């Protein structure tokens, strides 16, 4: 039999407890929030929360999830804000449903002032449970794009000031999509401090061409991924010979790729050497090197590689067995 959500907490069809029975309040209303104060919803709010909690326990298919989202949509803006705090320790189905509702409100552009208030509440909220902390940060990240500039600035400062990797990543991801508050200087500072690839990616995406050219030696020296260097090099107005040689030494496949893209001559013996220095597979860039040679129409080099096919595979296996995985 399908669950009777309206009557799980002892209500009749008019929303009142049947005669002779006390109305059982939902467990959610006893959760401590706001530094120990207990939220006590009024009777109507408690009734809505009861329906939502009961429905969430059966929301394991599309129809159940549709019902759950519809029940949550019945909450007023103020009730939604309070219920979000009350359900930070709830099961995943319920927590995800509230998150979905908040993001939808943000996308629709309605009640964004309530989202600002929710952001303030989440920051001030005393988190005592195991789930509340991570879910608070996840919710703040989810609603960040829909907050006012002042509320977003508070979150950015909060994340970067916390000094841990998780918060720094949230800061970077929020900064990435925020045209108003994005600060290339701060992003570059994060790269210098952590050499985080996301910081490098954002810097390359948003810094000026001349700024990238000046930063390229630092990026080459400390980046661990060749694709970052190729993006920076293709955006820079020019590459010094020192940068070319540094790329050749550290990222051989990236060097071949840039030669193909920027029409830098590559002699046959060096093209073959680059293939020999790289490996294939998911962690190697031999495929990129061969692709680049093809783009430069070096057909004689491809012929030589074809003739040495078995030897190159054997050499690659030996490199992998020795634990040598090129960074390019």
N, C-alpha and C positions, 0 to 999 in steps of 0.2 A: 504493500500500500504506500502511496506517495505521502511524504510527511506533511502534516498540517502546520505550516509555519506560523499561521496566525494564532494557533492554539497551543503551541509548544510551551508557552509560559502561562497557561491557564486563562486565556482570554476567550470571551465569546465573540460572536460576529460583530458586536458593537465596540470591541476594543476594551471591554471591562471584564474583570475576573468573574467567573460564575459564582452564584450565591453560595456562600459557605466555604469558599476556597480563597486563600490569600494569593495574591499575584507574586510569582517568583521573579525576582529581578535577574537579569542576565549577569553572568560572571564578569563580564567586561567592566561593569560599573564599579567594581571594587578595586580596580587597579590604581596604584598610587602614581600620581603625576605631580608636576610643579613642586618639586623639592619636598615630596612627602605628603602634600595635600591630596585628599581623595576627591576625585570628581564624582559628584552625585547628580546625574541627569534628572530632569523632571520626569514625570510619569509618561508623558507622550514621547519624549526622547528615549527613555528607557525601553518603551514598547517597540520603537523602531529598531533599536540596537538588538533587542531580543530576536526580532524577526531576521535581522541580518546575520546574526551569529548562528541561528538555527539553520538558515538557508545555506550558509557556507559549509556546513558539515555534509551537505548533500550535493554540493556543486562540483560534481565529478564528470559531468557531460555538458554538452552545449546548452541544453535547456536549463539545467541547474545553474550554470554560470550566467546565463541571460537573466534568470530570476534574481540572482545575487546582485548583478549590476543594476537591475531595475530598482531593487529595494534601496540600494545605496543612493541612487538618483533621487529618492524621496526625501533625503536629508536636506535641510536648509544649509546655507553656506556656513553659518555658525555651528550647526550640529556636525557638519562634515569635518570642520576643523577640530572640534572636540573629539569626535569619534576616531580621527586619525591618531591622536595622541593615545587614546584608550586602547587602540589595537596594535600598537608597536610590538607587543609580545604575542600577538595572535598567530594562528597557524598561517602557513604560506599562502593558502588560497585566499583567505580574507585580507591579508596584508597586500597581496598583489591586486586585489579588486579595488581597494582604496587608492592605491597608487595609480591604477588605470583611470579612475574617476578624476583624480587631481590633475593628471596630465591632460585629459580631455577638456577639462575646464580651462586650463591654460591655453590649449590650442584654439579653443573657441573664443578666447579673449574675454570671457565673462568672469566676473568676480575676481579679477586679478588682485584687487585690494585684499581680499580674504587670503589669497596665497601669500602675500606679504606678511599678513598677520600670522599665518601658519608657520612661515619661515622663522619669525621671531619666537613663536611658541616652541618650535623644535629646538632652536638654539638654547633656549632657557630651560628646556625640559630636563628634569633630573632622571637619568637613565640608570635603573637598577638591575634590569634583566639582561640576560645574555644576548637576546636578539635586538634589543632596543637601540643600542649604539650603532651597529652597522646599518640597520634599517633607517635610522634617522639620517645618516649621511647619504644613503642611497636616495631617500626621498628628497632631500635638499638638492642633490644633483639633478633629479628628475624634474623638479619644478623650477630650477634655476633659470632656464631660458624665458620663463613667463613672469618673472619678478620685475619690479621696478629697478631702475639703475642703482638707486641708493641701497636697496635690499641686496642686489647682486654684489655690490662693492663690499658690503658687510661679509658676505659669504666668501668672496675671494680673499679678503684679508684674514678671515678666520682659518681658511684652509692652508694658506701659505705660512701663517704664523705657527701652525701646529708642529711643523718640522718633521713630519714622518712621510714615508714614501706614498702611502695610500692617499693622504690629504693632498700631497703635491700633485699626484696624478689627477685628482678631482679638480684641482686648481687649473692645471694645464688644459684639461678637457673643457672646462667651463670657459676659460680664456679663448680657446680655439674658435668657438662660435659667437663670441661677443665682440662685435665690431666697435662698439662704443668704449668698452673698458679694456680691450686687448692692449697690452703694453709689451712691445717687442724688446725693450731694454730689460724688463723683468724676466721675460722668457729666456733671453740670452744669459742673464745672470744665473737662472736655474740650470741652464746647460753647463756653464762654467763650474757650478757647484756640484753637479751630480752626473754630468755626461749622460743624461737620460735621453734615449732616442726620440721620445715624444717631444721633448723640449727642442731638440735639433730640428725635427720635422716641422714644428710650428714656426720656428725662427726662419727656416728656409722658405716656408709658404708666405710669410707676411713681411719679411724684411726687404729692404730695397736691394736692387742689384749691386750697387756699390758696397753696401753694408755686407752682403754675402761674400763678395770678392775679398773684402778685408778679413772676414772671419774664416775663409776657406782653409788656410793653413792649420788653424786650431781644430777645425772640424775633421780634417784629414788625420791629424795626429791622434785624436781621441775617439772618433766614431768607430763603432764596431761593425757597421753595416755599409757595404758598398753602395747600396741604392740611395742612401742619404747623400753620399758624396756625388753621385751622378746627378741627383736633383739640384744640388747646390752648384755644381760645375756648369750645368746647362743654363742655369739662371744668371750666373755671373757674366758680366760683359766680356771678360777675358780670363785666361788662366796663365799664370806665370810658368816658366819652364821648371822652376822648383816644385810647383804644385803638380805638374805633369809627372815629374820623376817620383814624387812622393806617392802619388796614386799608383803608378806602375809598380812600385815596390810593395805596397801594402794591399792593394786591391787590383790584381792583374786583370781579372775579367772585366771589372769596371773600367779599367784603362782601355781595353779593347772596345768596349761599348762606346766610350766617349770618342775614341778615334773614329768610329763609324759615324757617330752623330755629328761630330765637329770637323769631319774631313781632315783629320790629322793622319799623315802617312804612317803606315805600319809595314815594316819589311817582313818578308816571308819567315825568316828564321825567328824573329821575335814573336810572330803570330803563333808559330808552332810551340815556342817556349812557353807562351801564356797558357796554351791548352795543356801542356805537360805539368804546369804548376797548379792546375785546378782539378777539382773532382766533380763528378756528377751527383745525381741523387738529390734528395730534398734539402741537403745542407751544403751542396756545392754549387759552383757557378760555371762548370765546364760548358753547360748548354748555352749560357750567355756568351761565352767566349766564341763558341762555334757559330752561334747566330750572328755575332758581330763580324766574323770573318766572311760569312756569306753575304752580309749587307755590303761589305767592301768589295765583293765580287772577286775574291782571291781564290779562284777555282783551283789553281795549282796546289795551294795549301790544303784545300779540302781533299784533293786527290791523295796527297801525302798522308793526311790523317786517315783516310779510308784504307790505305795500304797498311797502316800501322794499327789498325782497329784493335786486334787482339792484344798487341803489346801495350797499347794505351789503357785498355781495360785492366790488364794485369798490374800495370803501374798504379792505376787508381786504387785497386784493391790493396796493394801494399801500403799506399799512403794512408788509407782508412784504417788498416790494421795497426799502423804505428800511431794512430790517433792524431794524424795531421789533417786538420780540416781548415782549408784556406778561408780567410775572412771575406774574400771578395766573391 
